[in-house]
Amino acid sequence: MRSQHETDVVTAQAQKQPELSSQDRPRRWIAPVLLALWTLFVWGGRLRNLVAADGGLSVASRWSLAGSVVFVGLAGLVLAVLVLRREPVVAKTSIVALGVFTIGVWIVRGVGIAIADHSPQFIAVHIGLALISITLAFWAIAKSRDLTTKEPVSLVGFD
């Protein structure tokens, strides 16, 4: 018969997450990496468009430039933290920061674009960007809960 301490130890061990195989490890990084790469694609493009615009930057464009720089910075931070295998709390914090910022900005921006005087095509493209971004953000935030060790990130799926 087991003592209470032995039973507690066995129960605690049974409740731990199972060890991930080398094939499963890269999967936990897919969502945050995709969010970061998507963010670099979308907001890097926005930065390029703002910098290339003729006639200087209006006040609204300056705010957009600042927001784009924050997005690119957060995405770069997420990739750097994951690739450099920093503490799990740093990885989680950077992923959640990018995710929450993404969700908040796209909700506000999506509504603003939808009610503004834009062409239906412009609205459709930006609502599509918003839906993809928000979906990736929720997925990355959910997957950030799985980050418990300093496991290496493999961007191609191999250890």
Secondary structure per residue as TSV (DSSP state, phi and psi in degrees):
chain	resnum	aa	ss	phi	psi
A	1	M	-	360.0	138.5
A	2	R	-	-85.5	147.6
A	3	S	-	-77.7	168.0
A	4	Q	H	-61.8	-39.6
A	5	H	H	-62.2	-45.1
A	6	E	H	-63.3	-40.3
A	7	T	H	-63.6	-41.7
A	8	D	H	-64.1	-40.3
A	9	V	H	-64.4	-45.5
A	10	V	H	-63.3	-42.4
A	11	T	H	-63.2	-44.2
A	12	A	H	-62.5	-40.8
A	13	Q	H	-66.4	-37.8
A	14	A	H	-67.8	-29.1
A	15	Q	H	-82.4	-14.7
A	16	K	S	-65.2	151.6
A	17	Q	-	-67.7	143.0
A	18	P	-	-66.1	151.7
A	19	E	-	-61.8	138.5
A	20	L	-	-87.0	139.8
A	21	S	-	-73.4	166.3
A	22	S	T	-62.9	-23.7
A	23	Q	T	-76.9	-30.8
A	24	D	T	-83.1	-27.1
A	25	R	T	-55.6	-48.6
A	26	P	T	-62.4	-25.1
A	27	R	H	-63.4	-32.3
A	28	R	H	-69.0	-17.5
A	29	W	H	-96.6	-10.3
A	30	I	H	-60.1	-50.2
A	31	A	H	-62.0	-50.4
A	32	P	H	-63.1	-37.8
A	33	V	H	-67.1	-43.3
A	34	L	H	-62.5	-42.2
A	35	L	H	-60.4	-45.5
A	36	A	H	-64.4	-44.9
A	37	L	H	-65.6	-42.1
A	38	W	H	-61.2	-42.9
A	39	T	H	-62.3	-43.3
A	40	L	H	-61.9	-39.6
A	41	F	H	-63.8	-52.1
A	42	V	H	-68.3	-53.7
A	43	W	H	-82.0	-24.7
A	44	G	H	-64.7	-39.9
A	45	G	H	-63.5	-39.7
A	46	R	H	-64.2	-41.8
A	47	L	H	-60.8	-45.3
A	48	R	H	-58.9	-44.3
A	49	N	H	-64.3	-40.3
A	50	L	H	-66.5	-43.3
A	51	V	H	-68.7	-34.1
A	52	A	H	-81.2	-9.6
A	53	A	-	-66.5	136.5
A	54	D	T	-81.4	153.1
A	55	G	T	91.4	8.2
A	56	G	-	80.4	180.0
A	57	L	-	-104.7	126.9
A	58	S	-	-76.1	175.7
A	59	V	H	-61.3	-43.3
A	60	A	H	-63.0	-39.4
A	61	S	H	-67.1	-34.1
A	62	R	H	-65.4	-40.8
A	63	W	H	-64.1	-41.7
A	64	S	H	-64.0	-39.4
A	65	L	H	-62.2	-45.5
A	66	A	H	-62.1	-44.4
A	67	G	H	-63.2	-39.9
A	68	S	H	-64.5	-40.3
A	69	V	H	-64.3	-40.5
A	70	V	H	-62.6	-45.9
A	71	F	H	-58.7	-49.2
A	72	V	H	-63.1	-40.3
A	73	G	H	-63.1	-45.6
A	74	L	H	-64.4	-41.4
A	75	A	H	-64.2	-42.8
A	76	G	H	-62.2	-39.4
A	77	L	H	-62.7	-45.5
A	78	V	H	-59.1	-48.3
A	79	L	H	-62.3	-43.3
A	80	A	H	-63.4	-44.8
A	81	V	H	-63.7	-40.7
A	82	L	H	-69.8	-43.8
A	83	V	H	-70.4	-37.5
A	84	L	T	-83.4	0.0
A	85	R	T	56.6	52.9
A	86	R	-	-75.3	174.5
A	87	E	-	-52.5	142.8
A	88	P	H	-55.7	-35.8
A	89	V	H	-65.7	-34.4
A	90	V	H	-69.1	-42.5
A	91	A	H	-62.0	-48.5
A	92	K	H	-59.3	-46.0
A	93	T	H	-62.6	-43.8
A	94	S	H	-68.0	-38.5
A	95	I	H	-65.8	-46.0
A	96	V	H	-65.0	-39.6
A	97	A	H	-60.6	-47.5
A	98	L	H	-63.1	-43.1
A	99	G	H	-63.2	-47.5
A	100	V	H	-65.7	-43.0
A	101	F	H	-61.0	-42.2
A	102	T	H	-60.7	-50.1
A	103	I	H	-61.3	-48.1
A	104	G	H	-62.1	-48.4
A	105	V	H	-64.7	-44.1
A	106	W	H	-70.7	-30.1
A	107	I	H	-65.5	-49.5
A	108	V	H	-64.8	-47.7
A	109	R	H	-65.5	-40.9
A	110	G	H	-61.1	-44.9
A	111	V	H	-64.8	-44.3
A	112	G	H	-59.9	-42.7
A	113	I	H	-68.1	-40.8
A	114	A	H	-65.0	-33.4
A	115	I	H	-96.7	-7.3
A	116	A	S	-80.6	172.7
A	117	D	S	-87.3	76.3
A	118	H	-	-120.5	162.8
A	119	S	-	-69.3	154.9
A	120	P	H	-58.7	-34.4
A	121	Q	H	-65.8	-44.4
A	122	F	H	-61.0	-44.8
A	123	I	H	-62.5	-45.6
A	124	A	H	-61.6	-44.3
A	125	V	H	-62.1	-45.5
A	126	H	H	-73.0	-32.5
A	127	I	H	-68.0	-36.9
A	128	G	H	-62.8	-45.3
A	129	L	H	-59.4	-41.2
A	130	A	H	-64.2	-45.2
A	131	L	H	-64.2	-42.8
A	132	I	H	-64.3	-45.4
A	133	S	H	-63.1	-45.0
A	134	I	H	-66.0	-41.1
A	135	T	H	-62.0	-47.3
A	136	L	H	-62.4	-37.5
A	137	A	H	-64.7	-46.9
A	138	F	H	-62.1	-41.4
A	139	W	H	-63.4	-45.0
A	140	A	H	-65.1	-40.8
A	141	I	H	-62.8	-43.4
A	142	A	H	-62.9	-42.5
A	143	K	H	-71.3	-23.8
A	144	S	H	-64.7	-21.2
A	145	R	T	-67.0	-23.0
A	146	D	T	-81.5	-7.3
A	147	L	-	-80.5	106.2
A	148	T	-	-125.1	-13.0
A	149	T	S	-135.7	170.5
A	150	K	-	-87.1	52.6
A	151	E	-	-73.2	144.5
A	152	P	-	-67.8	148.4
A	153	V	-	-95.8	131.6
A	154	S	-	-116.9	109.6
A	155	L	T	-72.3	-13.6
A	156	V	T	-107.6	-0.7
A	157	G	S	93.4	10.2
A	158	F	-	-121.3	145.4
A	159	D	-	-87.9	360.0
